[in-house]
């Protein structure tokens, strides 16, 4: 089933999306400014699905200082 949209509908959707993002961005910024977070010495990550992109990303993560890879899983056992 193919849906066709005209330019007016496309522009309405685009304007609504931009408005939503800008409103969300402002509220996120105000929330973030009130957060009193401290830096972590070590970031622990887990990865799900280690395909070709995941393997490259895993190698990058293993080389980063302050990053600890705690868990890796994939439905294909060889990975």
Secondary structure, 3 states (H helix, E strand, C coil): CCCCCCHHHHHHHHHHHHHHHHHHHHHHHHHHHCCCCCCCCCEEEEEECCCHHHHHHHHHHHHCCCEEEEEEECCCCCC
